[in-house]
Amino acid sequence: MVPETRFQLSESLRDEYCRLGDVKDAVASVAQLAAVNSAAARKAYEFVTVTSHLDVGLPIEVLVRALGINYQEWIELTSNGRPLWGLLYAEEDNDRGTIVYHTRNEVVTNILLELVNGGSGHIGEVRVLRELLKACDIGSMVYRGFVLDILVRARNRLEKFL
């Protein structure tokens, strides 16, 4: 990728990520709903970025539970033109019978990962992993499979930054 293009993509993602986190001042109920959705979008970026960095797909069940929203709200966030459209993608995990999410590509992952960590170490990744694992307190196969993916299958990658 041409350095100038990467810089422009980096700046665009950084601006969008920061904008989503700064939506606070809402007067009307519609504006309040947008602020809630923006906070959820920001968290979704973080969750999917960290799991993508570990080469683990984030199951929709874990994602939605960790965000504290319902499935309809998630669908609205990912529809065409919404905050998450284009940066994340879904694929079917036929082995587990669910949908998993990844960031669009490695460039997106690296740029968002830098923002998640705040430029210092891996503290943001640790925080995000704690939140995701905390959401897995249900005993279904999808949740157990995700915990195994993170703690066992991604162990070598985790050891590199922990």
C-alpha positions in Angstrom: 0.0 0.0 0.0 1.3 3.4 -0.9 2.4 5.3 2.3 0.2 8.3 1.5 -2.8 6.1 1.1 -2.1 4.3 4.4 -1.7 7.7 6.2 -5.0 8.9 4.8 -6.8 5.7 5.8 -5.1 5.9 9.2 -6.3 9.5 9.8 -9.8 8.7 8.6 -10.1 5.8 10.9 -8.7 7.7 13.8 -11.1 10.6 13.2 -14.1 8.3 13.0 -13.1 6.3 16.1 -12.6 9.5 18.1 -15.8 11.1 16.8 -17.8 8.1 17.9 -16.5 8.4 21.5 -17.1 12.1 21.7 -20.9 12.1 21.0 -22.2 13.1 24.4 -24.3 16.3 24.2 -27.8 15.2 23.1 -30.9 17.3 23.6 -33.6 15.3 21.7 -34.3 11.6 22.3 -33.1 10.9 18.7 -29.7 12.5 19.6 -29.6 10.4 22.8 -30.2 7.3 20.9 -27.3 8.2 18.5 -25.0 8.7 21.5 -25.9 5.3 22.8 -25.3 3.7 19.4 -22.0 5.5 19.0 -20.8 4.2 22.4 -21.8 0.7 21.3 -20.1 1.2 18.0 -16.9 2.3 19.7 -16.9 -0.7 22.0 -17.6 -3.0 19.0 -14.6 -1.6 17.2 -12.5 -2.4 20.3 -13.9 -5.9 20.8 -13.5 -7.0 17.2 -10.1 -5.4 16.8 -8.6 -7.2 19.8 -10.0 -10.6 18.8 -8.9 -10.1 15.2 -5.4 -9.3 16.4 -5.5 -12.7 18.0 -6.8 -14.3 14.8 -10.0 -15.2 16.6 -13.4 -14.5 15.2 -15.8 -12.8 17.7 -19.1 -14.7 17.8 -22.2 -12.4 17.5 -23.6 -13.8 20.8 -20.5 -12.8 22.8 -20.3 -9.4 21.0 -23.9 -8.5 21.6 -23.8 -9.7 25.2 -20.5 -7.8 25.9 -22.0 -4.6 24.4 -25.1 -4.9 26.5 -27.5 -4.3 23.6 -30.0 -6.5 21.8 -29.7 -8.1 18.4 -31.9 -5.5 16.7 -29.7 -2.7 17.9 -26.7 -4.6 16.6 -28.2 -5.0 13.2 -29.0 -1.3 13.0 -25.3 -0.5 13.9 -24.0 -2.6 11.0 -26.5 -1.8 8.3 -25.2 0.2 5.2 -24.0 3.6 6.1 -24.0 3.1 9.9 -21.0 3.6 12.1 -19.7 0.0 11.8 -20.5 -0.6 8.2 -17.4 -1.3 6.1 -14.8 -1.7 8.9 -16.1 -5.0 10.2 -17.2 -8.0 8.4 -19.2 -11.1 9.4 -18.6 -14.7 8.3 -20.4 -17.9 9.1 -18.7 -20.3 11.5 -20.4 -23.6 10.4 -18.6 -25.6 13.0 -20.2 -23.7 15.8 -23.4 -22.6 14.0 -22.9 -18.9 14.5 -21.7 -15.7 12.9 -18.2 -14.3 13.8 -16.8 -10.9 13.2 -13.4 -9.7 12.1 -11.9 -6.3 11.2 -11.8 -5.7 7.5 -8.1 -6.2 7.1 -4.8 -6.0 8.9 -4.3 -2.3 8.3 -7.7 -1.5 10.0 -6.7 -3.9 12.9 -3.4 -2.2 13.5 -4.7 1.3 13.3 -7.6 0.6 15.7 -5.4 -1.5 18.0 -3.1 1.5 18.4 -6.1 3.5 19.5 -7.4 0.8 21.8 -4.0 0.7 23.6 -3.6 4.5 23.7 -0.1 4.2 22.4 1.3 2.6 25.5 1.8 -1.2 25.9 -1.2 -3.5 25.7 -3.3 -2.2 28.5 -6.3 -1.6 26.3 -6.2 -5.1 24.9 -6.1 -6.6 28.4 -9.1 -4.4 29.4 -11.1 -5.5 26.3 -10.3 -9.2 26.8 -11.5 -9.0 30.4 -14.8 -7.5 29.3 -15.2 -10.1 26.6 -14.4 -13.0 28.9 -16.7 -11.6 31.6 -19.6 -11.7 29.1 -19.0 -15.5 28.7 -20.6 -16.5 32.0 -23.2 -18.5 30.1 -22.6 -22.1 29.6 -23.5 -22.5 25.9 -21.1 -24.0 23.4 -20.6 -20.7 21.6 -19.3 -19.0 24.8 -17.2 -21.9 25.9 -15.7 -22.2 22.4 -14.8 -18.5 22.4 -13.1 -18.8 25.8 -11.1 -21.8 24.5 -10.2 -19.9 21.4 -8.8 -17.0 23.4 -7.2 -18.8 26.3 -6.0 -22.0 24.6 -5.8 -21.6 20.8 -4.5 -18.0 20.9 -2.2 -18.7 23.8 1.1 -18.2 21.9 -0.1 -14.8 20.6 -1.3 -13.8 24.1 2.1 -14.7 25.6 3.8 -12.3 23.2 2.1 -9.3 24.7 1.3 -10.4 28.2 
